[in-house]
Amino acid sequence: MKPDEFLNSIYLGDRACKAVVLDGWNGEVKIQMNLGTPITPNGRQITNHAC
């Protein structure tokens, strides 16, 4: 699988991908995402939160 195909296959929900590290030496892929929008159990967005 090519890197762009792999990235397009990952479901992030309401989050965004900030960085991707392909470490061939150690055979690792690291993906950094934002925290998204916190939502309470009743579906309201929390607007006053620390990231």
CORLINRA-V756537 format. One record per residue. N is the residue number from 0. SS is DSSP state (@ for helix, = for strand, . for the rest). OMEGA is omega in whole degrees, 0 to 359 (NA if undefined). Layout:
n=N ss=SS omega=OMEGA
n=N ss=SS omega=OMEGA
//
This chain:
n=0 ss=. omega=179
n=1 ss=. omega=183
n=2 ss=@ omega=181
n=3 ss=@ omega=176
n=4 ss=@ omega=178
n=5 ss=@ omega=181
n=6 ss=@ omega=179
n=7 ss=@ omega=180
n=8 ss=. omega=183
n=9 ss=. omega=177
n=10 ss=. omega=181
n=11 ss=. omega=183
n=12 ss=. omega=180
n=13 ss=. omega=181
n=14 ss=. omega=180
n=15 ss=. omega=178
n=16 ss== omega=180
n=17 ss== omega=183
n=18 ss== omega=175
n=19 ss== omega=178
n=20 ss== omega=175
n=21 ss== omega=183
n=22 ss== omega=182
n=23 ss=. omega=181
n=24 ss=. omega=181
n=25 ss=. omega=180
n=26 ss=. omega=183
n=27 ss== omega=170
n=28 ss== omega=179
n=29 ss== omega=181
n=30 ss== omega=178
n=31 ss== omega=180
n=32 ss== omega=172
n=33 ss=. omega=184
n=34 ss=. omega=181
n=35 ss=. omega=181
n=36 ss=. omega=179
n=37 ss=. omega=180
n=38 ss== omega=178
n=39 ss=. omega=180
n=40 ss=. omega=179
n=41 ss=. omega=174
n=42 ss=. omega=178
n=43 ss=. omega=176
n=44 ss== omega=175
n=45 ss=. omega=185
n=46 ss=. omega=182
n=47 ss=. omega=183
n=48 ss=. omega=178
n=49 ss=. omega=178
n=50 ss=. omega=NA
//
